[in-house]
Amino acid sequence: MKKKTWFAAPLLAATLLLAACGGDDSSSTDGEGITKVVAGTEATYAPFEYMDDSGEIQGYDKEILEAIGEEMGFELEMRNVGWEPTFSLVTTGEIDLGAAAITITDERKENYDFTDPYYEAKLLMVVKEDSPITSFEELKDKKVSVQITTTGHLAMQELQGQTSSNILAYENLPIAIQEVVNGTTEAAIGDNAVVLEYIKNNPDKGLKVIEDDSFDVDYLGFMVKKGNDELLDVLNEGLQKIKDNGKLAEITGTELE
């Protein structure tokens, strides 16, 4: 997901949430290095992060970080703080890292540091089964729903213009896709793994997926505060270990060099 940076009301909401969860205790260290890492996420983005029936966060990002923690000797705490608050709370140091299927972009790298990539992503379009739409270019004058400030949102702004009233941005991708079902929009755009997971879990929605060669390949990484080299080095070392031993591919079902 390619997302920008915006903080204000979401920061206040996240701060209140963290207070309710027990404060802002972030990473712990001892004489031998980092022993605990606190990650923020937005758990509505299956298969990367979602809430199970018992209210626990699950998904690729958690499993990857837990596997890294096993290799590097740290405990993981994951908090469902929301998408935009994840960025602001990393900035303020109230959490150690963002783990929310975040696309590595040059724009974000101006304000944050990223691990090496752990997943390769590409945008897909979602339309109704009887839709005549076959390509991204055909969305130029159509109403399209996206998750706010994601790669899909950015792609639509580039196609229609940043102030286009035909772009409807929502807090998460499932809501954006539901707007296609409702007939509010003619298409939704989102990351391949998330779109395909939604389609698999909702076969009765009457939707189909369209690929388009104009979409670039993106790479996802874990995001830390600019200059937090100690944590970044630990995460990258652990990530390389689980790439080498096959654990990363086992979790995501895909190979990444």
C-alpha positions as CSV (number, residue, x, y, z in Angstrom):
1,M,0.0,0.0,0.0
2,K,1.4,3.4,-0.9
3,K,0.2,6.0,1.6
4,K,1.1,9.5,2.4
5,T,1.5,11.3,5.8
6,W,-1.2,13.2,7.7
7,F,-1.7,13.4,11.3
8,A,-4.1,15.5,13.5
9,A,-7.4,14.0,14.8
10,P,-6.1,10.5,14.1
11,L,-3.1,11.2,16.4
12,L,-5.4,12.2,19.2
13,A,-7.6,9.2,18.8
14,A,-4.6,6.9,18.7
15,T,-3.1,8.6,21.8
16,L,-6.3,8.0,23.7
17,L,-6.4,4.4,22.5
18,L,-2.8,3.8,23.7
19,A,-3.7,5.3,27.1
20,A,-6.5,2.8,27.4
21,C,-4.2,0.0,26.4
22,G,-1.7,0.8,29.1
23,G,0.4,3.7,28.1
24,D,3.2,4.4,25.6
25,D,5.8,1.8,26.7
26,S,7.7,1.1,23.5
27,S,10.7,-1.1,22.8
28,S,12.7,-2.6,25.7
29,T,16.4,-3.2,25.8
30,D,18.9,-4.8,28.1
31,G,22.6,-5.2,28.0
32,E,22.3,-7.7,25.1
33,G,20.1,-5.6,22.9
34,I,16.4,-5.2,22.0
35,T,14.1,-7.6,24.0
36,K,10.7,-6.2,23.1
37,V,9.2,-4.5,20.1
38,V,5.8,-2.7,19.9
39,A,4.3,-2.6,16.4
40,G,1.3,-0.6,15.2
41,T,-1.1,-1.8,12.6
42,E,-4.6,-1.4,11.1
43,A,-6.2,-4.8,11.4
44,T,-8.7,-4.7,8.5
45,Y,-6.3,-5.7,5.7
46,A,-6.4,-9.5,5.5
47,P,-4.3,-11.5,4.8
48,F,-1.6,-9.1,6.2
49,E,-3.5,-8.1,9.3
50,Y,-7.0,-8.8,10.7
51,M,-8.8,-9.6,13.9
52,D,-9.8,-13.2,14.6
53,D,-13.0,-14.3,16.4
54,S,-11.3,-13.8,19.8
55,G,-10.3,-10.3,19.1
56,E,-6.6,-11.1,18.5
57,I,-4.5,-9.6,15.7
58,Q,-3.5,-12.2,13.1
59,G,-1.9,-12.1,9.6
60,Y,1.3,-12.1,7.6
61,D,2.8,-9.1,9.3
62,K,2.4,-10.5,12.8
63,E,3.7,-13.9,11.8
64,I,6.7,-12.4,10.0
65,L,7.6,-10.2,13.0
66,E,7.2,-13.1,15.4
67,A,9.5,-15.3,13.2
68,I,12.1,-12.4,13.2
69,G,11.7,-12.1,17.0
70,E,12.4,-15.8,17.4
71,E,15.6,-15.4,15.4
72,M,16.7,-12.2,17.1
73,G,15.5,-12.8,20.7
74,F,12.8,-10.1,21.1
75,E,9.1,-10.3,22.2
76,L,6.5,-8.7,19.9
77,E,3.5,-6.6,21.0
78,M,1.1,-5.7,18.2
79,R,-1.5,-2.9,18.6
80,N,-4.4,-2.2,16.3
81,V,-4.1,1.6,16.4
82,G,-5.4,2.4,12.8
83,W,-3.8,3.2,9.5
84,E,-2.9,6.9,9.8
85,P,-2.2,6.8,13.5
86,T,0.4,4.1,12.8
87,F,2.5,6.7,11.0
88,S,2.1,9.5,13.6
89,L,2.8,7.1,16.6
90,V,6.1,5.9,14.9
91,T,7.0,9.6,14.5
92,T,6.4,10.4,18.2
93,G,8.1,7.2,19.4
94,E,5.0,5.8,21.1
95,I,5.3,2.6,19.0
96,D,8.5,1.2,17.5
97,L,7.4,0.3,14.0
98,G,4.6,0.3,11.5
99,A,3.5,-3.2,10.3
100,A,0.5,-2.6,8.1
101,A,1.4,-3.7,4.6
102,I,3.2,-0.4,4.0
103,T,4.7,0.2,0.6
104,I,8.2,1.5,0.5
105,T,8.3,4.8,-1.4
106,D,10.8,7.6,-1.9
107,E,8.3,10.0,-0.4
108,R,8.0,8.0,2.8
109,K,11.7,7.4,3.0
110,E,12.2,11.1,3.6
111,N,10.5,10.8,7.0
112,Y,10.9,7.2,7.9
113,D,13.4,4.3,7.6
114,F,12.3,1.0,6.1
115,T,13.5,-2.6,6.3
116,D,14.4,-4.6,3.3
117,P,11.3,-5.7,1.4
118,Y,9.3,-8.7,2.6
119,Y,6.5,-8.8,0.0
120,E,6.0,-7.9,-3.6
121,A,2.6,-6.3,-4.3
122,K,0.7,-5.1,-7.3
123,L,-2.6,-3.3,-7.7
124,L,-5.8,-5.0,-8.9
125,M,-9.2,-3.6,-9.9
126,V,-12.5,-4.9,-8.6
127,V,-15.7,-4.5,-10.6
128,K,-19.1,-6.2,-10.8
129,E,-19.2,-9.4,-12.8
130,D,-21.2,-7.8,-15.5
131,S,-19.1,-4.7,-15.7
132,P,-17.8,-3.7,-19.2
133,I,-14.7,-2.2,-17.7
134,T,-11.5,-4.0,-18.9
135,S,-8.6,-1.6,-18.2
136,F,-7.4,1.1,-15.8
137,E,-7.6,3.8,-18.4
138,E,-11.4,3.3,-18.6
139,L,-11.7,4.6,-15.1
140,K,-10.7,8.1,-16.1
141,D,-14.3,9.4,-15.8
142,K,-15.8,6.7,-13.5
143,K,-16.5,6.8,-9.8
144,V,-13.9,4.6,-8.0
145,S,-13.5,3.7,-4.4
146,V,-10.1,3.3,-2.7
147,Q,-8.6,3.1,0.8
148,I,-7.4,6.5,1.7
149,T,-3.8,7.4,0.8
150,T,-2.9,4.0,-0.5
151,T,-1.3,3.2,-3.8
152,G,-4.8,2.8,-5.3
153,H,-5.7,6.2,-4.1
154,L,-2.5,7.7,-5.6
155,A,-3.1,5.9,-8.9
156,M,-6.6,7.3,-9.2
157,Q,-5.3,10.8,-8.4
158,E,-2.8,10.5,-11.1
159,L,-5.5,9.4,-13.6
160,Q,-8.3,11.7,-12.6
161,G,-6.5,14.6,-10.8
162,Q,-6.0,15.1,-7.0
163,T,-9.3,17.0,-6.5
164,S,-11.5,14.7,-8.6
165,S,-14.9,14.2,-6.9
166,N,-15.2,10.8,-8.6
167,I,-12.6,9.3,-6.2
168,L,-14.2,8.1,-3.0
169,A,-11.7,7.3,-0.3
170,Y,-12.5,5.2,2.7
171,E,-10.7,4.1,5.9
172,N,-10.2,0.5,4.7
173,L,-10.3,-1.5,1.5
174,P,-13.2,-3.8,2.5
175,I,-15.5,-0.8,2.8
176,A,-14.2,0.5,-0.6
177,I,-15.0,-2.8,-2.2
178,Q,-18.4,-2.9,-0.6
179,E,-19.2,0.3,-2.4
180,V,-18.8,-1.5,-5.7
181,V,-21.3,-4.1,-4.5
182,N,-23.7,-1.3,-3.4
183,G,-23.4,0.4,-6.8
184,T,-21.9,3.6,-5.3
185,T,-18.8,3.2,-7.4
186,E,-18.0,1.3,-10.6
187,A,-14.6,0.0,-9.4
188,A,-12.3,-0.3,-6.4
189,I,-8.5,-0.6,-6.5
190,G,-6.3,-2.3,-3.9
191,D,-3.3,-4.6,-3.4
192,N,-3.3,-8.0,-5.0
193,A,-3.1,-10.1,-1.9
194,V,-5.9,-8.2,-0.1
195,V,-8.2,-8.1,-3.0
196,L,-7.8,-11.8,-3.7
197,E,-8.4,-12.6,-0.1
198,Y,-11.6,-10.5,-0.1
199,I,-12.9,-12.2,-3.3
200,K,-12.1,-15.7,-1.8
201,N,-14.0,-14.9,1.4
202,N,-17.0,-13.3,-0.4
203,P,-17.8,-15.5,-3.4
204,D,-21.5,-14.4,-3.3
205,K,-20.8,-10.6,-3.9
206,G,-20.9,-10.9,-7.7
207,L,-17.4,-9.4,-8.2
208,K,-14.5,-10.0,-10.6
209,V,-10.9,-9.0,-10.6
210,I,-9.1,-7.2,-13.4
211,E,-5.3,-7.0,-13.9
212,D,-3.7,-4.1,-15.8
213,D,-0.1,-4.0,-17.0
214,S,0.1,-0.3,-16.3
215,F,0.3,-0.9,-12.6
216,D,3.9,-0.9,-11.1
217,V,5.2,-3.6,-8.8
218,D,5.5,-2.3,-5.2
219,Y,7.5,-3.6,-2.3
220,L,6.3,-3.8,1.3
221,G,8.5,-3.2,4.3
222,F,8.3,-2.5,8.1
223,M,8.6,1.2,8.9
224,V,10.6,2.7,11.8
225,K,11.4,6.2,13.0
226,K,14.0,7.9,11.0
227,G,17.4,7.2,12.5
228,N,16.4,4.2,14.6
229,D,19.4,2.2,13.2
230,E,19.5,-0.2,16.1
231,L,16.0,-1.6,15.5
232,L,16.4,-1.4,11.7
233,D,19.5,-3.5,11.8
234,V,17.9,-6.1,14.1
235,L,14.8,-6.4,11.8
236,N,16.9,-6.6,8.6
237,E,19.2,-9.3,10.1
238,G,16.2,-11.3,11.3
239,L,14.4,-10.8,8.0
240,Q,17.3,-12.1,6.0
241,K,17.5,-15.2,8.3
242,I,13.8,-16.1,7.7
243,K,14.3,-15.5,4.0
244,D,17.3,-17.9,4.0
245,N,15.6,-20.6,6.1
246,G,12.3,-20.5,4.1
247,K,10.1,-19.3,6.9
248,L,9.2,-16.1,5.0
249,A,8.0,-18.0,2.0
250,E,6.1,-20.4,4.2
251,I,4.2,-17.5,5.8
252,T,3.3,-15.6,2.7
253,G,3.2,-18.4,0.1
254,T,5.5,-16.5,-2.2
255,E,9.2,-16.4,-2.9
256,L,11.1,-13.0,-2.5
257,E,14.7,-12.7,-3.4
